[in-house]
């Protein structure tokens, strides 16, 4: 799935969500390998270069993360990390990777709750929800692990909506993660996400109301 990222009329970047064709064995479990790539373009690329990759090995049966990895390049900032999730013993084994030669710096083991998700797998877990059983403004939580910390992310289901995209108009489920008070976003429900109301559950659009202007991520193409 390909996305355009824009700030108003300014093209800011692009993102690609890709699922590997093969099934991978991680922790003796069959997994989908899912990657998200994000990069800046044009003026934004001259101001600060972003080349990010987040990936998950998603258990095909349990729909939990068996492994998460990230390679971050944002301006002068670099980060490489691989997290193995021991879902049986409730541990996250965090591999700190050297940003230049990819050697292992150190390895830490951190306790986690059962059925933990990562940044990418959490969305695929949410795809399994039966939204017909939810009422407008109902809140649910997803337990995820990021930056050595367990988060209970609350998401508000705002109901059904229609959204126009480059690919046409879609019926969609409208969701909004509940954000703590901060000076970066503005308004009620500052981040909204539209997910297609069909069996594919494709993320069609994300809109963030910033203190100045808004940032949008819009689908522009998908295959298979």
PAZAPA-4460 file (N, C-alpha, C; in steps of 0.05 Angstrom, whole numbers, plus 32768, in hexadecimal, padded with zeros to 4 digits):
% residues 224
    n_x    n_y    n_z   ca_x   ca_y   ca_z    c_x    c_y    c_z   seq   type   mol
   8011   7FE8   8000   8000   8000   8000   8012   8019   8000     1      X     A
   800C   802B   7FEE   801D   8043   7FEB   800D   805C   7FF5     2      X     A
   801C   806E   8003   800F   8085   800E   801E   809F   8007     3      X     A
   800F   80B4   8005   801B   80CF   8002   8018   80DE   801C     4      X     A
   802D   80EA   8026   802D   80FA   803F   802F   8117   8037     5      X     A
   801C   8127   8040   801D   8144   8038   8014   8156   804F     6      X     A
   8020   816E   804F   801A   8183   8062   800C   8198   8053     7      X     A
   7FF1   8199   8055   7FE1   81AA   8044   7FE5   81A2   8027     8      X     A
   7FED   81B5   8016   7FF2   81AE   7FF9   800F   81A6   7FF4     9      X     A
   8020   81A6   8009   803C   81A0   8005   8041   8182   8008    10      X     A
   804D   8176   7FF4   8054   815A   7FF5   806B   8156   8008    11      X     A
   8067   8147   801E   807B   8145   8033   808A   812A   8031    12      X     A
   807D   8115   8027   808B   80FC   8026   8079   80E6   801C    13      X     A
   8082   80CD   801F   8073   80B6   8016   8078   809F   8029    14      X     A
   8066   808C   8029   8068   8074   803A   805E   805C   802A    15      X     A
   806A   8045   8030   8062   802C   8023   805F   8017   8039    16      X     A
   8048   8008   8038   8044   7FF2   8049   8045   7FD8   8038    17      X     A
   8056   7FC6   803F   805B   7FAF   802E   805C   7F95   803F    18      X     A
   804D   7F81   8035   804D   7F66   8042   805D   7F53   8030    19      X     A
   8070   7F45   803C   8080   7F32   802E   806F   7F1A   8024    20      X     A
   8076   7F0F   800D   8066   7EF9   8002   806A   7EDF   8011    21      X     A
   8080   7EDC   801F   8086   7EC3   802D   807C   7EC4   804A    22      X     A
   8077   7EAC   8055   8072   7EA9   8072   808C   7EA3   8080    23      X     A
   8092   7EB1   8096   80AB   7EAE   80A4   80A7   7EA1   80BF    24      X     A
   80BA   7E91   80C7   80B9   7E84   80E1   80C9   7E93   80F6    25      X     A
   80BB   7E9E   8109   80C8   7EAD   811F   80BE   7EA1   813A    26      X     A
   80D0   7E9A   814B   80C8   7E8D   8165   80B7   7E74   8160    27      X     A
   80BE   7E66   814A   80AF   7E4D   8142   8092   7E53   813C    28      X     A
   808C   7E6B   8133   8071   7E73   812C   8071   7E7E   8110    29      X     A
   805C   7E78   80FF   805A   7E83   80E5   8052   7EA1   80E6    30      X     A
   8061   7EB2   80D7   805C   7ECF   80D9   805B   7EDC   80BE    31      X     A
   804B   7EF0   80BC   804C   7F03   80A5   8063   7F17   80AB    32      X     A
   8071   7F1F   8097   8085   7F34   809A   807A   7F4D   808E    33      X     A
   8076   7F62   809E   806A   7F7B   8095   807D   7F92   8099    34      X     A
   8082   7FA2   8084   8094   7FB8   8086   8085   7FD2   807F    35      X     A
   808D   7FE8   808D   8084   8002   8086   809C   8014   8082    36      X     A
   809D   8020   806B   80B4   8032   8063   80A9   804E   8061    37      X     A
   80B7   8062   806D   80AF   807E   806B   80C7   808F   8063    38      X     A
   80C2   80A3   8052   80D7   80B5   804A   80CC   80D0   8043    39      X     A
   80DD   80E5   8048   80D6   8100   8040   80DB   8104   8023    40      X     A
   80CF   8119   8018   80D3   8120   7FFB   80D3   813E   7FF9    41      X     A
   80DF   8147   7FE2   80DE   8163   7FDB   80EA   8176   7FF0    42      X     A
   80DC   818B   7FF7   80E5   819F   800A   80EB   8193   8025    43      X     A
   80D9   8181   802E   80DD   8175   8049   80F7   8164   8049    44      X     A
   80FE   8158   8033   8116   8148   8032   812F   8159   8034    45      X     A
   812D   8172   802B   8144   8184   802E   8146   818E   804A    46      X     A
   8130   8191   8058   8130   819C   8073   813A   8186   8087    47      X     A
   812E   816E   8085   8137   8158   8096   8131   813E   8088    48      X     A
   8145   812E   8082   8142   8115   8073   8138   80FF   8086    49      X     A
   8122   80F2   807D   8117   80DB   808C   8117   80C3   807A    50      X     A
   8123   80AD   8085   8123   8093   8078   811E   807E   808E    51      X     A
   8105   8078   8092   80FE   8066   80A8   80F3   804C   809E    52      X     A
   80F7   8037   80AE   80EC   801C   80A9   80E4   8010   80C4    53      X     A
   80CA   8009   80C6   80C0   7FFA   80DC   80B5   7FE0   80D2    54      X     A
   80BA   7FCA   80E0   80B1   7FB0   80D7   80A9   7F9E   80ED    55      X     A
   8097   7F8B   80E7   808E   7F77   80FA   808C   7F5C   80EE    56      X     A
   8091   7F48   80FE   808A   7F2C   80F7   8071   7F26   8107    57      X     A
   805A   7F25   80F9   8040   7F22   8105   8037   7F05   8105    58      X     A
   8031   7EFA   811C   8028   7EDF   811F   800E   7EDB   810F    59      X     A
   800E   7EC8   80FC   7FF7   7EC5   80EA   7FDE   7EBA   80F9    60      X     A
   7FE2   7EAD   810F   7FCC   7EA2   811E   7FC3   7EB3   8135    61      X     A
   7FD6   7EBA   8146   7FD0   7EC9   815F   7FCD   7EE7   815A    62      X     A
   7FD6   7EF1   8143   7FD5   7F0D   813D   7FE3   7F1E   8153    63      X     A
   7FFB   7F16   815B   800C   7F25   816D   8027   7F27   8160    64      X     A
   8038   7F39   816A   8052   7F3D   8160   8065   7F28   816B    65      X     A
   8074   7F1B   8159   808A   7F0A   8161   80A5   7F18   8160    66      X     A
   80A7   7F2C   814F   80C0   7F3C   814D   80B9   7F57   8140    67      X     A
   80C7   7F6C   814A   80C5   7F87   813F   80E0   7F92   813A    68      X     A
   80E3   7FA1   8124   80FD   7FAD   811E   80F9   7FC9   8113    69      X     A
   810D   7FDA   8117   810B   7FF5   810C   8127   7FFF   8105    70      X     A
   8128   800E   80EF   8140   801B   80E6   8138   8038   80E0    71      X     A
   8142   804A   80F0   8139   8066   80F0   814F   8078   80E7    72      X     A
   8149   8089   80D3   815C   809E   80CB   814B   80B7   80C8    73      X     A
   814E   80CA   80DB   813F   80E3   80DA   8153   80F9   80E0    74      X     A
   815B   8108   80CC   8170   811C   80CF   818A   810F   80D8    75      X     A
   8195   8118   80EE   81AD   810C   80F9   81A8   80F5   810C    76      X     A
   818E   80F0   8111   8187   80DB   8125   8186   80C0   8117    77      X     A
   8192   80AC   8124   8192   8090   811A   818A   807D   8130    78      X     A
   817B   8068   8129   8175   8053   813C   816F   8039   812E    79      X     A
   817B   8024   8138   8176   8009   812E   8170   7FF7   8146    80      X     A
   815B   7FE7   8143   8152   7FD7   815A   8142   7FBF   8150    81      X     A
   8146   7FA8   815D   8136   7F90   8158   812B   7F87   8173    82      X     A
   8111   7F81   8174   8104   7F78   818D   80F8   7F5D   8188    83      X     A
   8101   7F48   8196   80F5   7F2E   8195   80E0   7F2D   81AC    84      X     A
   80C8   7F24   81A5   80B3   7F22   81B9   80B0   7F04   81C1    85      X     A
   80B6   7EFE   81DA   80B1   7EE3   81E4   8095   7EE4   81F0    86      X     A
   8082   7EDD   81E0   8066   7EDF   81E8   805E   7ECA   81FC    87      X     A
   806F   7EB4   81FE   8069   7E9F   8211   8071   7EA7   822E    88      X     A
   808A   7EB3   8230   8094   7EBB   824A   8091   7ED8   8250    89      X     A
   8083   7EE7   823E   807D   7F03   8242   8096   7F14   8246    90      X     A
   80A9   7F12   8233   80C1   7F22   8233   80C5   7F2E   8217    91      X     A
   80D1   7F46   8217   80DA   7F53   81FF   80F9   7F54   8200    92      X     A
   8106   7F47   81EC   8123   7F48   81EB   812B   7F5D   81D7    93      X     A
   8136   7F73   81E1   813C   7F8A   81D0   815A   7F8A   81C8    94      X     A
   815E   7F88   81AE   8179   7F88   81A3   8180   7FA5   8199    95      X     A
   8194   7FB1   81A6   819D   7FCC   819E   81B2   7FC8   8189    96      X     A
   81AD   7FD3   8171   81BF   7FCF   815A   81CF   7FE9   8154    97      X     A
   81E9   7FE5   814F   81FA   7FFC   8148   81F0   8009   812E    98      X     A
   81ED   8023   812E   81E1   8031   8118   81F2   8031   80FF    99      X     A
   820C   802B   8101   821D   802C   80EA   8224   8010   80DF   100      X     A
   822E   7FFE   80F0   8237   7FE4   80E6   8223   7FCD   80EC   101      X     A
   820C   7FD4   80F9   81F7   7FC1   80FE   81FF   7FAA   8111   102      X     A
   8214   7FAF   8121   821C   7F9B   8135   820B   7F9F   814E   103      X     A
   8209   7F8A   815F   81F9   7F8B   8177   8208   7F9A   818D   104      X     A
   81FB   7FAF   8197   8207   7FBF   81AD   8201   7FB2   81C7   105      X     A
   81E7   7FAC   81CD   81E0   7F9E   81E5   81C4   7F92   81E2   106      X     A
   81BD   7F81   81F4   81A3   7F73   81F3   8196   7F75   820F   107      X     A
   817D   7F7F   8210   816F   7F82   8229   8155   7F71   8228   108      X     A
   814D   7F66   823F   8135   7F57   8242   8122   7F67   8254   109      X     A
   810A   7F6C   824A   80F6   7F7C   8258   80DC   7F6D   825A   110      X     A
   80D0   7F6C   8272   80B6   7F5F   8275   809F   7F6E   8267   111      X     A
   808D   7F5E   825C   8076   7F6A   824D   805C   7F5B   8254   112      X     A
   8045   7F68   8250   802C   7F5A   8253   8027   7F45   823E   113      X     A
   8014   7F33   8242   800E   7F1F   822D   8003   7F2D   8213   114      X     A
   8008   7F20   81FC   7FFC   7F28   81E3   8003   7F45   81DB   115      X     A
   801D   7F4B   81DE   8026   7F66   81D8   8027   7F6B   81BA   116      X     A
   8023   7F84   81B3   8024   7F8D   8197   803B   7FA1   8193   117      X     A
   8043   7FA5   817A   8056   7FBA   8174   8048   7FD0   8163   118      X     A
   8058   7FE3   8159   804D   7FF9   814A   803D   7FF0   8132   119      X     A
   8047   7FDB   8125   803B   7FD2   810C   8026   7FBD   8111   120      X     A
   802C   7FA9   8121   801A   7F93   8126   8000   7F9C   8133   121      X     A
   8001   7FB2   8143   7FE9   7FBC   8150   7FD3   7FC3   813D   122      X     A
   7FDA   7FCD   8125   7FC6   7FD3   8111   7FB9   7FBA   8107   123      X     A
   7FC9   7FA5   8101   7FBE   7F8C   80F7   7FAD   7F7E   810B   124      X     A
   7FB4   7F81   8125   7FA2   7F77   813A   7F88   7F85   8139   125      X     A
   7F88   7FA0   8136   7F70   7FAF   8136   7F5E   7FA8   811E   126      X     A
   7F6A   7F9F   8108   7F5B   7F97   80F0   7F48   7F80   80F6   127      X     A
   7F4E   7F70   810B   7F3E   7F59   8111   7F25   7F60   8121   128      X     A
   7F22   7F79   812A   7F0B   7F81   813A   7EF2   7F80   812A   129      X     A
   7EDC   7F79   8137   7EC1   7F7B   812B   7EB6   7F96   8132   130      X     A
   7EBA   7FAA   8120   7EB2   7FC5   8126   7E93   7FC8   8128   131      X     A
   7E84   7FB4   811D   7E67   7FB5   8120   7E5E   7FB2   813D   132      X     A
   7E70   7FA8   814E   7E68   7FA5   816A   7E6F   7FBE   817A   133      X     A
   7E7C   7FD2   816E   7E84   7FEA   817C   7E6F   8000   8176   134      X     A
   7E6C   8012   818A   7E5A   8029   8186   7E6C   8042   8183   135      X     A
   7E60   8057   8177   7E6F   806F   8172   7E7A   807B   818D   136      X     A
   7E93   8083   818C   7EA2   808E   81A3   7EAA   8079   81B8   137      X     A
   7EA7   8060   81B1   7EB0   804B   81C3   7ECF   804A   81C2   138      X     A
   7EDC   8045   81D9   7EF9   8045   81DB   7F03   8028   81E1   139      X     A
   7F17   8020   81D2   7F24   8007   81D8   7F42   800B   81DA   140      X     A
   7F51   7FF8   81E5   7F6D   7FFB   81EA   7F7D   7FE5   81DD   141      X     A
   7F95   7FEB   81D3   7FA8   7FD8   81C8   7FC2   7FDB   81D8   142      X     A
   7FCC   7FC4   81E2   7FE5   7FC4   81F2   7FFD   7FC0   81DF   143      X     A
   800F   7FD4   81DF   8026   7FD3   81CD   8040   7FD9   81DC   144      X     A
   8056   7FD2   81CF   8071   7FD6   81DB   8081   7FE6   81C7   145      X     A
   808D   7FFC   81D2   809E   800D   81C1   80B1   801D   81D3   146      X     A
   80CA   801F   81CA   80DF   802E   81DA   80E0   8024   81F7   147      X     A
   80E1   8009   81FA   80E4   7FFC   8214   80CD   8000   8227   148      X     A
   80B6   8009   821D   80A0   8010   822E   8086   8003   8223   149      X     A
   8076   7FF9   8236   805B   7FEE   822E   8047   8004   8230   150      X     A
   8037   8007   821A   8022   801B   8219   8007   800E   8215   151      X     A
   7FF3   801A   8222   7FD7   8011   821E   7FCA   8028   820D   152      X     A
   7FCB   8025   81F3   7FC2   803A   81E1   7FA4   8039   81DF   153      X     A
   7F96   804F   81E6   7F79   8050   81E4   7F72   805C   81C9   154      X     A
   7F5E   8050   81BC   7F55   8059   81A2   7F36   805C   81A3   155      X     A
   7F2D   8073   8199   7F10   8078   8198   7F05   8071   817D   156      X     A
   7EF0   8060   817C   7EE2   805A   8163   7ECD   8070   815F   157      X     A
   7ED0   8080   814A   7EBE   8096   8145   7EA6   808F   8134   158      X     A
   7EA5   8077   8129   7E8F   806E   8119   7E96   806B   80FB   159      X     A
   7E82   8069   80EA   7E87   8066   80CE   7E88   8081   80C0   160      X     A
   7E96   8082   80A9   7E99   809B   809B   7E9F   8095   807E   161      X     A
   7E9E   80A9   806C   7EA7   80A6   8051   7EC0   80B7   804D   162      X     A
   7ED3   80AD   803D   7EEB   80BC   8039   7EF3   80BB   801B   163      X     A
   7EFB   80D1   8010   7F03   80D3   7FF5   7F21   80CF   7FF3   164      X     A
   7F2A   80BE   7FE0   7F46   80B9   7FDC   7F4C   80BA   7FBE   165      X     A
   7F65   80B8   7FB8   7F6D   80B8   7F9C   7F61   80A0   7F8D   166      X     A
   7F5B   808B   7F9C   7F50   8072   7F90   7F32   8072   7F8F   167      X     A
   7F25   8088   7F9A   7F08   8089   7F9A   7EFE   808E   7FB6   168      X     A
   7EE4   808D   7FB9   7ED7   8091   7FD3   7ED1   8076   7FE0   169      X     A
   7ED7   8075   7FFA   7ED4   805C   8009   7EC3   8060   8022   170      X     A
   7EB4   804B   8029   7EA8   804A   8043   7EBF   8042   8056   171      X     A
   7EBF   804E   806E   7ED6   804A   8080   7ECD   804A   809D   172      X     A
   7EDE   803D   80AE   7EDC   8040   80CB   7EEE   8057   80D2   173      X     A
   7EE4   8068   80E4   7EF4   807F   80ED   7EFD   807B   8109   174      X     A
   7F18   807D   810D   7F24   8078   8127   7F35   808F   812F   175      X     A
   7F39   8093   814A   7F4A   80A8   8154   7F59   809F   816D   176      X     A
   7F73   809D   816C   7F82   8097   8184   7F80   80AE   8198   177      X     A
   7F7C   80A8   81B1   7F7A   80BC   81C6   7F95   80C6   81CE   178      X     A
   7F9B   80DF   81C9   7FB5   80EB   81CE   7FB6   80F9   81E9   179      X     A
   7FCC   80F7   81F8   7FCF   8108   8210   7FD0   8125   8208   180      X     A
   7FC9   8136   821B   7FCB   8153   8215   7FE7   815B   820F   181      X     A
   7FEB   816A   81F9   8005   8173   81F1   8002   818C   81E0   182      X     A
   8019   8198   81D9   8018   81B1   81CA   801D   81AC   81AC   183      X     A
   801D   8193   81A4   8023   818C   8188   800A   818A   8177   184      X     A
   7FF5   817E   8183   7FDB   817B   8174   7FC7   818F   817E   185      X     A
   7FB1   8192   816E   7F9C   81A4   8176   7F81   8198   8171   186      X     A
   7F6D   81A1   8181   7F52   8198   817D   7F4B   817E   818A   187      X     A
   7F32   8177   8189   7F28   815D   8193   7F2E   8147   817E   188      X     A
   7F37   8130   8187   7F3E   811A   8175   7F51   8124   815F   189      X     A
   7F69   812D   8166   7F7B   813A   8153   7F85   8127   813E   190      X     A
   7F86   810D   8143   7F8F   80FA   812F   7F77   80E8   8128   191      X     A
   7F72   80E6   810E   7F5C   80D5   8105   7F66   80C2   80EF   192      X     A
   7F5C   80AA   80EF   7F64   8095   80DC   7F4B   8089   80D0   193      X     A
   7F4B   8087   80B5   7F35   807A   80A7   7F3E   805F   809C   194      X     A
   7F30   804A   80A3   7F36   802F   809B   7F1F   8024   808B   195      X     A
   7F25   8018   8074   7F0F   8010   8061   7EFC   7FFD   806F   196      X     A
   7EE2   8002   806B   7ECD   7FF1   8076   7EC7   7FDA   8062   197      X     A
   7EDB   7FC8   8060   7ED8   7FB0   8050   7EEB   7F9B   805B   198      X     A
   7EED   7F84   804D   7EFD   7F6E   8057   7F1B   7F75   8057   199      X     A
   7F24   7F89   8047   7F40   7F8F   8045   7F4A   7FA0   805C   200      X     A
   7F38   7FB1   8067   7F3F   7FC3   807E   7F59   7FD3   8078   201      X     A
   7F59   7FE0   8061   7F71   7FEF   8059   7F71   800B   8067   202      X     A
   7F87   8013   8073   7F89   802E   807D   7F89   8042   8066   203      X     A
   7F74   8052   8063   7F71   8063   804C   7F7C   807F   8050   204      X     A
   7F7A   8089   8069   7F81   80A5   806E   7F87   80A9   808C   205      X     A
   7F9B   80B9   8092   7FA0   80C1   80AD   7FA4   80E0   80AC   206      X     A
   7F97   80EE   80BF   7F99   810B   80BF   7FA0   8113   80DC   207      X     A
   7FB4   8124   80DE   7FBD   812E   80F8   7FBA   814C   80F9   208      X     A
   7FAA   8157   810B   7FA6   8174   810E   7FBD   817E   8120   209      X     A
   7FD0   818C   8114   7FE6   8196   8122   7FE0   81B2   812D   210      X     A
   7FF2   81BD   813D   7FEE   81D7   8148   7FEC   81EC   8131   211      X     A
   7FFC   81E7   811C   7FFB   81F8   8104   7FF6   81E5   80EC   212      X     A
   7FDE   81E6   80E1   7FD9   81D6   80C9   7FD3   81B9   80D0   213      X     A
   7FD2   81A8   80BC   7FCC   818C   80BF   7FDE   817B   80AD   214      X     A
   7FE4   8163   80B6   7FF4   8150   80A7   7FE2   8139   809F   215      X     A
   7FE3   8131   8085   7FD2   811B   807C   7FE1   8106   806E   216      X     A
   7FD8   80ED   8072   7FE3   80D6   8064   7FCC   80C9   8054   217      X     A
   7FCF   80C8   803A   7FB9   80BF   8029   7FC2   80A8   8017   218      X     A
   7FB1   8093   8015   7FB8   807D   8004   7FB8   8086   7FE7   219      X     A
   7FCB   807C   7FD7   7FCC   8083   7FBB   7FCC   806A   7FA9   220      X     A
   7FD2   8053   7FB5   7FD2   803A   7FA5   7FD5   8022   7FB7   221      X     A
   7FC8   800C   7FAF   7FCD   7FF2   7FBD   7FCB   7FDC   7FA9   222      X     A
   7FDA   7FC6   7FAF   7FDB   7FAF   7F9D   7FD8   7F95   7FAD   223      X     A
   7FCD   7F80   7F9F   7FCA   7F66   7FAB   7FB9   7F66   7FC4   224      X     A
***
